[in-house]
Amino acid sequence: MIKLSKLIFIVILALIVSACASAPGQKFTGLAEPVVDQGDIYIYRTSALFAVAQPFEVSLDGKQVGNLYNASYLHLRLPEGNYVLKVSPGFLAKTSDIQVHLMPGKQAFFEYDFQTGLLANGFFLGSTIEPRDQEKALNDLKELKSST
């Protein structure tokens, strides 16, 4: 049986670790109003205990555009075009990427999906960037904070 002092220590440690890599922005309040000549990309990462204190680098066409923290999203407003969206969870970890064709006035939603629980691995094998429909994305986004 775990002693109360050990349990308190574990809870305090978990709170400290989770505070280290929390998203700096505000909680999601809704989609940005679309504009005629640009499109919007929303990429997000839902809450998970695995890699809770680890921000993941997000790049677009090889240029870093931000980080995904635990339970966070990144909103990018860009001109129409084709882009390569990439998420890199760490130095030795598998990098995931996806080709995106962005249309003006449209919104595209993507979730960075990786194994958690017993199947979690530090190399992020099996991780992907998955397109999401607006309904699913909005349901997920309402629990997240902005990475910016």
C-alpha positions in Angstrom: 0.0 0.0 0.0 1.4 3.4 -1.0 1.9 5.7 1.9 0.1 9.0 1.9 3.4 11.0 1.7 4.5 9.1 -1.4 1.1 9.7 -3.0 1.3 13.4 -2.3 4.8 13.5 -3.7 3.7 11.8 -6.9 0.8 14.2 -7.4 2.9 17.3 -6.8 5.6 16.0 -9.2 2.9 15.3 -11.9 1.6 18.8 -11.5 5.1 20.3 -11.8 5.9 18.3 -14.9 2.6 19.1 -16.6 3.1 22.8 -15.9 6.5 22.8 -17.6 5.2 22.2 -21.1 1.7 23.6 -21.0 0.5 25.7 -24.0 1.0 29.4 -23.4 -2.1 30.6 -25.2 -5.8 30.8 -24.3 -8.4 28.1 -24.3 -10.0 27.5 -27.7 -13.1 29.8 -28.1 -14.0 29.1 -31.8 -12.7 29.1 -35.3 -11.2 32.3 -36.8 -13.4 34.1 -39.2 -12.4 32.9 -42.7 -10.9 35.4 -45.2 -11.4 35.4 -48.9 -7.8 35.2 -50.1 -6.3 32.8 -47.5 -7.1 29.5 -45.8 -6.7 28.2 -42.3 -4.9 25.1 -41.0 -5.6 23.9 -37.5 -3.3 21.2 -36.2 -3.7 19.8 -32.7 -2.6 17.3 -30.1 -5.0 16.0 -27.6 -4.2 15.5 -23.9 -2.1 12.4 -23.0 0.0 11.4 -20.1 2.7 10.1 -22.3 5.1 12.9 -23.4 3.1 15.3 -21.3 6.1 17.6 -20.8 7.4 17.4 -24.3 6.6 20.0 -26.9 6.6 18.8 -30.6 8.0 21.0 -33.3 5.7 21.9 -36.2 7.1 23.0 -39.5 5.6 24.0 -42.8 7.7 23.4 -46.0 10.8 22.9 -43.8 10.4 26.1 -41.7 9.5 25.9 -38.0 6.1 27.6 -37.4 5.5 26.6 -33.8 5.2 23.9 -31.2 2.4 21.5 -30.1 2.3 21.2 -26.4 0.2 18.6 -24.6 -3.5 19.4 -25.1 -2.8 22.3 -27.6 -3.5 23.5 -31.1 -1.8 25.7 -33.6 -3.7 27.9 -36.1 -2.0 28.8 -39.3 -3.4 31.3 -41.9 -1.8 30.9 -45.3 -2.3 31.8 -49.0 -3.8 29.1 -51.3 -1.2 26.5 -52.2 0.4 23.1 -51.5 2.3 22.7 -48.3 4.1 19.9 -46.4 3.0 20.0 -42.7 5.4 18.2 -40.4 5.5 17.3 -36.7 8.8 16.3 -35.0 8.4 15.0 -31.5 12.1 14.8 -30.7 15.7 14.2 -31.8 15.5 10.4 -32.3 11.7 10.2 -32.8 9.8 9.5 -36.0 8.8 12.6 -37.9 5.4 12.6 -39.4 4.3 14.7 -42.4 1.4 15.2 -44.7 0.8 17.0 -48.0 -1.9 19.8 -47.6 -3.7 21.6 -50.4 -5.1 24.7 -48.9 -8.0 26.6 -50.6 -8.8 30.2 -49.9 -11.6 30.8 -47.5 -11.5 27.1 -46.4 -10.3 25.4 -43.2 -8.3 22.2 -42.9 -8.1 20.2 -39.6 -5.3 17.8 -38.6 -4.6 15.8 -35.5 -1.1 14.6 -34.5 -1.9 11.1 -33.4 0.6 8.9 -31.5 0.5 5.8 -29.4 -0.2 6.3 -25.7 -0.7 3.9 -22.8 1.0 0.5 -22.8 1.9 0.9 -26.5 3.6 4.3 -26.1 7.2 4.4 -27.3 9.9 7.1 -27.1 10.6 6.9 -30.8 6.9 7.7 -31.7 6.7 4.7 -34.0 3.2 4.6 -35.5 2.6 8.3 -35.2 0.7 10.1 -38.0 -0.9 13.4 -38.9 -4.5 12.6 -39.5 -7.0 14.8 -41.4 -10.1 15.4 -39.3 -13.6 16.6 -40.3 -14.8 19.9 -38.8 -17.2 18.3 -36.4 -14.6 15.9 -34.9 -12.0 18.7 -34.8 -14.3 21.2 -33.1 -15.2 18.6 -30.5 -11.5 18.0 -29.8 -10.4 21.7 -30.0 -12.9 22.8 -27.3 -10.7 21.1 -24.7 -7.4 22.6 -26.0 -5.3 25.7 -25.5 -3.5 27.7 -28.2 0.2 27.0 -28.7 0.8 30.7 -29.5 
